[in-house]
Amino acid sequence: MKPDKMKKVLFTLLSVVLLWSCQTDGGSNLVETDLMQHGVPVTIMAPDSATVKARNMGTLMKDVTVKGEGNYDLQIMASSATTSDLARVKAEQLATVKTNRYFSRIVSEEEKGFLYEMALDTNNLNYNFRYIHLQGDQEIIFSAGMASTLSLEEAERIYEAVKQ
């Protein structure tokens, strides 16, 4: 390789590394947040200034919302588990999501959850997720807030923050 070409390649590589290292980590302001005081026995990562609101939906279900900076909008539904079969609960969640008329595709999927895309039209894509956690006799379902509009990166960030 010629010296001039080598300098260009080295300069480009150095520039990319420098730009990458200067980016801020969108998740760096997340702290452990224990939701036990709100009736859900889990700890998640959430912005340190997050607002947590909990309400009972009858005697069998608890609805907890966590909102914070960086478009952090999380909804947690905790109820008595009807089964200990994680695969079955996940299949039910997938089926429910796929019935939404705006459902577009599954972006990624793993044992305890999945990320999916909603297409309001060809220009308006929104991303959401479901993460399932079975603990004792409780079924805990994590998803983006009902009215949230998340980019794929934002949905991935919150999804990673709730993994148990």
Long-range contacts (C-beta under 8 A, 24 or more apart in sequence): 26-70, 26-153, 26-154, 26-157, 27-157, 27-160, 27-161, 29-69, 29-70, 30-161, 33-66, 35-64, 35-66, 35-76, 38-62, 38-64, 39-64, 39-78, 40-64, 40-76, 40-78, 40-140, 41-135, 41-136, 41-138, 42-76, 42-133, 42-135, 42-140, 42-164, 44-74, 44-142, 44-161, 44-162, 45-160, 45-161, 45-162, 46-72, 46-74, 46-161, 47-72, 65-145, 67-145, 70-154, 70-157, 71-148, 71-150, 71-151, 71-154, 72-154, 72-157, 72-158, 72-161, 73-144, 73-145, 73-147, 73-148, 73-150, 73-158, 74-142, 74-143, 74-144, 74-145, 74-158, 74-161, 74-162, 75-142, 75-143, 75-144, 75-145, 75-146, 76-140, 76-141, 76-142, 76-162, 77-140, 77-141, 77-143, 78-138, 78-139, 78-140, 78-141, 79-138, 79-139, 80-137, 80-138, 80-139, 81-134, 81-136, 81-137, 81-138, 81-139, 82-139, 84-134, 86-111, 86-112, 86-132, 86-134, 89-132, 89-134, 89-139, 90-114, 90-130, 90-132, 93-130, 93-132, 93-141, 94-130, 97-128, 97-130, 102-126, 107-152, 112-163, 112-164, 113-142, 113-159, 113-163, 115-152, 115-155, 115-156, 115-159, 117-152, 125-152, 126-150, 127-151, 127-152, 127-154, 127-155, 127-156, 128-155, 129-155, 129-158, 129-159, 131-159, 131-162, 131-163, 131-164, 133-164, 135-164
